[in-house]
Amino acid sequence: MAKLTLNADWEVIEKAKRVAAERQTSVSALFSRIIRALADGRDKDRTVGRLARRASGVISLPKGRSYKDVLGDALRDKYGL
């Protein structure tokens, strides 16, 4: 496996460590999963979970924004991406 060094704000690093610990995984494994999910974004069923599919239509999207835009914003807010 190749090694990668990233720079991030201290707050983002702490959040990444907390999220990884909550999911009982490493920051490296968490990063890999997030990147794979983002790269596979062309596959609708992989990026939207069962709960999100069931909730489809519950909210109105802002004009000119797709659900992928809103989902991407939420993931960036949650994971600091």
Number of C-alpha atoms within 10 A of each C-alpha: 3 3 5 6 4 4 7 10 8 9 10 14 14 12 15 19 17 14 17 17 13 10 11 10 12 16 18 14 11 18 14 12 12 15 12 11 14 14 11 13 15 10 11 11 11 12 17 15 11 11 8 12 11 10 10 11 9 8 7 8 12 10 6 6 9 11 13 13 13 13 14 16 13 13 13 11 10 11 13 15 12
